[in-house]
Amino acid sequence: MDGATLFGLCAAVLVGLGLYGLIINPQPLRKIVAFNVVGGGVFLLFGAIAHRGAAAGWGGDPVPQALLITGLVVAFCATALALTVLLRLFDVVGSVTLDPDADAPAEPNRDRRAG
């Protein structure tokens, strides 16, 4: 088994673990982390595809490399946005869960706006 195949199998395992975490975990922060694990698996797969082309003597394939770099930037921005929304949810509601059975506070925390 060559290195590209091993990286491809590791990418499949990462995507599988990430999808399992997305389905099983109800907490939003854990879902964000699981989504990042899925993204890491996809990026590893793109890297394995780019490496396989280079190992065949064709030179490195620039398309998977460009997708990898662009995907890393987009994943970082999406994670930052998701964490910001999660922190804002905690600031307003006082909890990061969206359980419909939980009692909501009578009035949201608006101390910062009163100033």
Secondary structure, 3 states (H helix, E strand, C coil): CCHHHHHHHHHHHHHHHHHHHHHHCCCHHHHHHHHHHHHHHHHHHHHHHHHHHHHCCCCCCHHHHHHHHHHHHHHHHHHHHHHHHHHHHHHHHCCCCCCCCCCCCCCCCCHHHHC
